[in-house]
């Protein structure tokens, strides 16, 4: 799942965007929201960029596939176009992280804030297939810097008591408020089309939609130039030379310990299958609604704005479900239930029925993200959680590369509904693998708890 790689360690270091801590400690978040005025200036500057990033993601997702469709490209190519960005993120993640560790998080984030809008704008200006794929790939490489640097910067600028609420509000801006970008992303082509007296589904209006996504990243990235170096960063620079030898010895000790390879495979394989199914559907969902129900950008934006906002709010109910059932039970049941919902969307004879299926799927999807993340991290020791988090980032990139590519081929060569069949199959296989790997262990733990 996309958010699983973003689960933090139990220490002060973390990975982007943690869904566990905010949900598990809502009282802490509430206290922080009341006292936002006491946060450092750097946090507010990062929040501004996160808000712009949320709008950029939703506006781009709504318009890029539609734009490629207006150029005459078929779903098989559009699926590869969506996958190219994920491949770029996959390839760029590790080098970007190493670069950030070497030169600092701020410079890398600034480079991302400059390159991402440039590559997005290039996608909206070119029309040839090779250039579209190239700039989509480069945009993925550049954008990955946000996920590598944003949360570490928030961590550096907050105290341990503030941290959970700060990350919670960051996720809210990115996923909750950012969902409003769907509404804006649909309105821009409609407005341009009305001004030019052409269809909103034409190439020029949709091009302006893509350019608007680029503009949001560029404008909201300006405050990043005013980020100030924290005292913690200065101290770390002074101490870095002294700690290098110590870190080397610690790393040598860790290599002597046995790495839990099989456990990692059992955790990562179901997630890879799940993200393949999600990628096959989510990556081309907007295009499916366009091709199947002939929607224009405006109504399309409204549909997915409501879906994003409602799903984000519903995710806050996750702790209530965890209190009643185990994490493994919640994850597997929700995934099994999501499979027929995918079939409902893919074979719905009417638009309202397809919308009901999409909203239900979105609710369940956001519900299990924090639950699955917690389940995965609880199955490994503190020492390996960072590495597991990194591997989850890889499975997400691979899944969202393979999924849209397979879905695009199926929609072009079989039928529009075939991609949803593939997605449903993955959502049946993923929980089946989880139960095969962890079901017996889960039953034994329940028996032990009952005996107590």
FENDAFEN-V145506 format. One record per pair of residues at least 12 apart in sequence whose ideal C-beta (glycine too) atoms are under 6 Angstrom apart, sorted by the first residue. I is the first residue (numbers start at 1). J is the second residue. Records with the same first field share a line. If there is no record, write none. Layout:
BEGIN
I->J / J
END
This chain:
BEGIN
1->369 / 372
2->396
3->19 / 369
4->373 / 376 / 392
5->389 / 392 / 393 / 396
6->18
7->20 / 373 / 377 / 389
9->385 / 386
10->382
14->151 / 155
15->389
16->147 / 150 / 151
17->171
18->167
19->369 / 370 / 373
20->370 / 373 / 374
21->164
22->167 / 168
23->318 / 319 / 370
25->164
28->164 / 165
29->165 / 168
32->162 / 165
40->157
42->157 / 227
43->157
45->223 / 227
46->153 / 154
48->220 / 223
49->220 / 221 / 224
50->170 / 173 / 174
51->173
52->216 / 217 / 220
54->173 / 174 / 178
55->178 / 181 / 216
56->213 / 216 / 217
58->178 / 181 / 182
59->181 / 185 / 212 / 213
60->213
62->182 / 185 / 286 / 301
63->185 / 206 / 209 / 210
64->210
65->78 / 286 / 287
66->206
67->206 / 210
68->81
70->203 / 206
71->127
74->412
75->408 / 411 / 412
76->408 / 409 / 412
78->408
79->404 / 405 / 407 / 408
80->405
81->132 / 136
82->283 / 404
83->401 / 404 / 405
84->133 / 136 / 137
85->136 / 139 / 140
86->397 / 400 / 401
87->401
88->137 / 140 / 141
89->140 / 144 / 397
90->397
92->141 / 144
93->144 / 393
96->144 / 145 / 148
97->148
100->148 / 149
105->149 / 152 / 153
106->227
108->145 / 149
109->145 / 149
110->224
112->142 / 145 / 146
113->221 / 224
115->142
116->142 / 143 / 217
117->214 / 217 / 218
119->135 / 138 / 139 / 142
120->139 / 213 / 214
121->211 / 214
122->135
123->135 / 210
124->207 / 210 / 211
154->166
156->230 / 232
157->230
175->312
176->312
179->305 / 308 / 309
180->305
182->301 / 304 / 305
183->301 / 305
185->209 / 301
186->297 / 298 / 300 / 301
188->208 / 209 / 212
189->205 / 206 / 209 / 297
190->297 / 298
192->205 / 208
193->205
200->296 / 297
201->296
266->437
267->376
268->391 / 395
270->430 / 433 / 434
271->395
272->395 / 399
273->426 / 429 / 430
274->430
275->396 / 399 / 400
276->399 / 402 / 403 / 426
277->423 / 426 / 427
279->399 / 400 / 403 / 404
280->403 / 406 / 407 / 419 / 422 / 423
281->342 / 423
283->404
284->407
291->416
292->416
293->351
307->358 / 359 / 362
311->362 / 363 / 366
314->363 / 366
315->366 / 367
318->367 / 370 / 371
327->371 / 374 / 375
328->438 / 442
330->371
331->368 / 371 / 372
332->431 / 434 / 435
334->364 / 368
335->427 / 430 / 431
336->431
338->361 / 364 / 427
339->424 / 427 / 428
341->357 / 360 / 361
342->420 / 423 / 424
343->420 / 424
344->357
345->357 / 358 / 420
346->417 / 420
347->417
407->419
END
